[in-house]
Amino acid sequence: MHSLLYRCRELGLLSDSSASRAYQRLHGLQGQPGFAPEPLAGYPGEQPALLSQAFALACDHGLTITELAHELAWSAAQVRRMLGVEEDRPALRLVSSSS
């Protein structure tokens, strides 16, 4: 909501006084149902279908996830997440031995 108000003021859709009143009203509603902050993890967003289709075609020509990550300047884990590819490496854990 804050970003929306800021952008409206920036575009001239709200006067400074109207934006100020809106910010005050929004502050007064803080903590009310529908106005409390929610974690972004609950909203996964859209999955880029064209990226996975393009990657599938490029795989036929030898492109790897690591190479794609390098080209996009992303981490390999982020590319896997965007492609919907599961991590294929085993999870390692530290085991201590008692003598």
PyRosetta script that sets phi, psi and omega in degrees:
from pyrosetta import init, pose_from_sequence

init()
pose = pose_from_sequence("MHSLLYRCRELGLLSDSSASRAYQRLHGLQGQPGFAPEPLAGYPGEQPALLSQAFALACDHGLTITELAHELAWSAAQVRRMLGVEEDRPALRLVSSSS")
pose.set_psi(1, -40.7)
pose.set_omega(1, 179.8)
pose.set_phi(2, -61.1)
pose.set_psi(2, -42.5)
pose.set_omega(2, -179.8)
pose.set_phi(3, -64.4)
pose.set_psi(3, -39.8)
pose.set_omega(3, 178.9)
pose.set_phi(4, -63.7)
pose.set_psi(4, -44.5)
pose.set_omega(4, 178.1)
pose.set_phi(5, -63.7)
pose.set_psi(5, -42.3)
pose.set_omega(5, 179.5)
pose.set_phi(6, -60.6)
pose.set_psi(6, -45.6)
pose.set_omega(6, -178.3)
pose.set_phi(7, -66.0)
pose.set_psi(7, -39.9)
pose.set_omega(7, 177.7)
pose.set_phi(8, -61.9)
pose.set_psi(8, -41.2)
pose.set_omega(8, 177.8)
pose.set_phi(9, -66.8)
pose.set_psi(9, -39.5)
pose.set_omega(9, 179.9)
pose.set_phi(10, -62.8)
pose.set_psi(10, -37.5)
pose.set_omega(10, -179.7)
pose.set_phi(11, -82.7)
pose.set_psi(11, -4.9)
pose.set_omega(11, 179.4)
pose.set_phi(12, 84.0)
pose.set_psi(12, 12.8)
pose.set_omega(12, 178.7)
pose.set_phi(13, -79.5)
pose.set_psi(13, -21.3)
pose.set_omega(13, 176.2)
pose.set_phi(14, -126.1)
pose.set_psi(14, 140.7)
pose.set_omega(14, 173.5)
pose.set_phi(15, -76.8)
pose.set_psi(15, 165.6)
pose.set_omega(15, 178.6)
pose.set_phi(16, -60.3)
pose.set_psi(16, -39.3)
pose.set_omega(16, -179.4)
pose.set_phi(17, -69.1)
pose.set_psi(17, -38.7)
pose.set_omega(17, 177.8)
pose.set_phi(18, -66.2)
pose.set_psi(18, -41.8)
pose.set_omega(18, 178.2)
pose.set_phi(19, -63.9)
pose.set_psi(19, -40.2)
pose.set_omega(19, 178.8)
pose.set_phi(20, -61.8)
pose.set_psi(20, -44.9)
pose.set_omega(20, 177.4)
pose.set_phi(21, -63.3)
pose.set_psi(21, -38.9)
pose.set_omega(21, 179.5)
pose.set_phi(22, -66.1)
pose.set_psi(22, -41.4)
pose.set_omega(22, 177.3)
pose.set_phi(23, -63.3)
pose.set_psi(23, -40.1)
pose.set_omega(23, 178.1)
pose.set_phi(24, -64.0)
pose.set_psi(24, -42.7)
pose.set_omega(24, 179.2)
pose.set_phi(25, -65.3)
pose.set_psi(25, -42.2)
pose.set_omega(25, 178.8)
pose.set_phi(26, -63.0)
pose.set_psi(26, -40.5)
pose.set_omega(26, 177.7)
pose.set_phi(27, -62.8)
pose.set_psi(27, -38.5)
pose.set_omega(27, 178.3)
pose.set_phi(28, -66.2)
pose.set_psi(28, -26.4)
pose.set_omega(28, -179.6)
pose.set_phi(29, -88.8)
pose.set_psi(29, -4.3)
pose.set_omega(29, -176.9)
pose.set_phi(30, -56.0)
pose.set_psi(30, 130.9)
pose.set_omega(30, 179.9)
pose.set_phi(31, 91.7)
pose.set_psi(31, -13.0)
pose.set_omega(31, 177.8)
pose.set_phi(32, -74.6)
pose.set_psi(32, 154.3)
pose.set_omega(32, 177.5)
pose.set_phi(33, -56.5)
pose.set_psi(33, 132.6)
pose.set_omega(33, -178.9)
pose.set_phi(34, 90.9)
pose.set_psi(34, -12.3)
pose.set_omega(34, -179.4)
pose.set_phi(35, -120.5)
pose.set_psi(35, -5.6)
pose.set_omega(35, 178.8)
pose.set_phi(36, -75.1)
pose.set_psi(36, 143.9)
pose.set_omega(36, 179.1)
pose.set_phi(37, -62.7)
pose.set_psi(37, 139.7)
pose.set_omega(37, 178.5)
pose.set_phi(38, -121.9)
pose.set_psi(38, 144.4)
pose.set_omega(38, 179.8)
pose.set_phi(39, -67.2)
pose.set_psi(39, 141.9)
pose.set_omega(39, -179.9)
pose.set_phi(40, -68.4)
pose.set_psi(40, -19.8)
pose.set_omega(40, -179.4)
pose.set_phi(41, -61.1)
pose.set_psi(41, -23.9)
pose.set_omega(41, 178.9)
pose.set_phi(42, -75.7)
pose.set_psi(42, -7.3)
pose.set_omega(42, -179.1)
pose.set_phi(43, -125.1)
pose.set_psi(43, 87.9)
pose.set_omega(43, -173.9)
pose.set_phi(44, -66.7)
pose.set_psi(44, -20.4)
pose.set_omega(44, 179.7)
pose.set_phi(45, 81.2)
pose.set_psi(45, -172.2)
pose.set_omega(45, -178.2)
pose.set_phi(46, -83.5)
pose.set_psi(46, 150.3)
pose.set_omega(46, 174.3)
pose.set_phi(47, -100.3)
pose.set_psi(47, 128.4)
pose.set_omega(47, -177.0)
pose.set_phi(48, -72.4)
pose.set_psi(48, 98.3)
pose.set_omega(48, -176.8)
pose.set_phi(49, -67.5)
pose.set_psi(49, -38.2)
pose.set_omega(49, -178.3)
pose.set_phi(50, -66.9)
pose.set_psi(50, -33.3)
pose.set_omega(50, 178.5)
pose.set_phi(51, -62.9)
pose.set_psi(51, -43.8)
pose.set_omega(51, -179.5)
pose.set_phi(52, -68.9)
pose.set_psi(52, -35.2)
pose.set_omega(52, 177.2)
pose.set_phi(53, -67.7)
pose.set_psi(53, -42.3)
pose.set_omega(53, 178.5)
pose.set_phi(54, -65.8)
pose.set_psi(54, -38.7)
pose.set_omega(54, 179.0)
pose.set_phi(55, -66.1)
pose.set_psi(55, -39.0)
pose.set_omega(55, 178.5)
pose.set_phi(56, -60.7)
pose.set_psi(56, -41.2)
pose.set_omega(56, 176.7)
pose.set_phi(57, -66.5)
pose.set_psi(57, -41.7)
pose.set_omega(57, -178.8)
pose.set_phi(58, -68.8)
pose.set_psi(58, -28.1)
pose.set_omega(58, 177.5)
pose.set_phi(59, -61.8)
pose.set_psi(59, -32.3)
pose.set_omega(59, 178.3)
pose.set_phi(60, -63.6)
pose.set_psi(60, -20.6)
pose.set_omega(60, 180.0)
pose.set_phi(61, -107.4)
pose.set_psi(61, 14.3)
pose.set_omega(61, 172.1)
pose.set_phi(62, 95.0)
pose.set_psi(62, 6.7)
pose.set_omega(62, 178.8)
pose.set_phi(63, -70.5)
pose.set_psi(63, 136.9)
pose.set_omega(63, 177.7)
pose.set_phi(64, -110.9)
pose.set_psi(64, 164.8)
pose.set_omega(64, 177.9)
pose.set_phi(65, -61.6)
pose.set_psi(65, -39.0)
pose.set_omega(65, 179.3)
pose.set_phi(66, -62.2)
pose.set_psi(66, -42.7)
pose.set_omega(66, 179.0)
pose.set_phi(67, -66.3)
pose.set_psi(67, -41.9)
pose.set_omega(67, 178.4)
pose.set_phi(68, -63.5)
pose.set_psi(68, -41.8)
pose.set_omega(68, 178.2)
pose.set_phi(69, -60.4)
pose.set_psi(69, -41.2)
pose.set_omega(69, 179.1)
pose.set_phi(70, -64.3)
pose.set_psi(70, -43.9)
pose.set_omega(70, 179.7)
pose.set_phi(71, -63.7)
pose.set_psi(71, -37.1)
pose.set_omega(71, -178.5)
pose.set_phi(72, -86.5)
pose.set_psi(72, -8.4)
pose.set_omega(72, -175.4)
pose.set_phi(73, 60.4)
pose.set_psi(73, 39.2)
pose.set_omega(73, 175.7)
pose.set_phi(74, -113.7)
pose.set_psi(74, 168.2)
pose.set_omega(74, 171.8)
pose.set_phi(75, -80.3)
pose.set_psi(75, 155.6)
pose.set_omega(75, 178.4)
pose.set_phi(76, -61.6)
pose.set_psi(76, -35.0)
pose.set_omega(76, 179.2)
pose.set_phi(77, -64.3)
pose.set_psi(77, -39.1)
pose.set_omega(77, 179.0)
pose.set_phi(78, -67.0)
pose.set_psi(78, -39.9)
pose.set_omega(78, 178.0)
pose.set_phi(79, -63.3)
pose.set_psi(79, -43.5)
pose.set_omega(79, 178.5)
pose.set_phi(80, -59.8)
pose.set_psi(80, -43.1)
pose.set_omega(80, 179.6)
pose.set_phi(81, -62.1)
pose.set_psi(81, -43.8)
pose.set_omega(81, -178.6)
pose.set_phi(82, -68.5)
pose.set_psi(82, -31.4)
pose.set_omega(82, 179.0)
pose.set_phi(83, -85.3)
pose.set_psi(83, -11.6)
pose.set_omega(83, -176.9)
pose.set_phi(84, 73.7)
pose.set_psi(84, 29.3)
pose.set_omega(84, -179.0)
pose.set_phi(85, -97.6)
pose.set_psi(85, 130.5)
pose.set_omega(85, 178.6)
pose.set_phi(86, -73.2)
pose.set_psi(86, 146.7)
pose.set_omega(86, 174.9)
pose.set_phi(87, -66.4)
pose.set_psi(87, 125.8)
pose.set_omega(87, -177.0)
pose.set_phi(88, -98.7)
pose.set_psi(88, -0.2)
pose.set_omega(88, 178.9)
pose.set_phi(89, -85.4)
pose.set_psi(89, 146.6)
pose.set_omega(89, 178.9)
pose.set_phi(90, -71.3)
pose.set_psi(90, 150.6)
pose.set_omega(90, 175.4)
pose.set_phi(91, -80.6)
pose.set_psi(91, 124.5)
pose.set_omega(91, -179.1)
pose.set_phi(92, -95.8)
pose.set_psi(92, 146.7)
pose.set_omega(92, 177.2)
pose.set_phi(93, -140.4)
pose.set_psi(93, 150.3)
pose.set_omega(93, -178.8)
pose.set_phi(94, -87.2)
pose.set_psi(94, 126.9)
pose.set_omega(94, 179.7)
pose.set_phi(95, -119.6)
pose.set_psi(95, 124.4)
pose.set_omega(95, 179.0)
pose.set_phi(96, -97.2)
pose.set_psi(96, 141.8)
pose.set_omega(96, 178.5)
pose.set_phi(97, -104.1)
pose.set_psi(97, 138.0)
pose.set_omega(97, 177.9)
pose.set_phi(98, -93.1)
pose.set_psi(98, 133.4)
pose.set_omega(98, -176.9)
pose.set_phi(99, -87.8)
pose.dump_pdb("model.pdb")
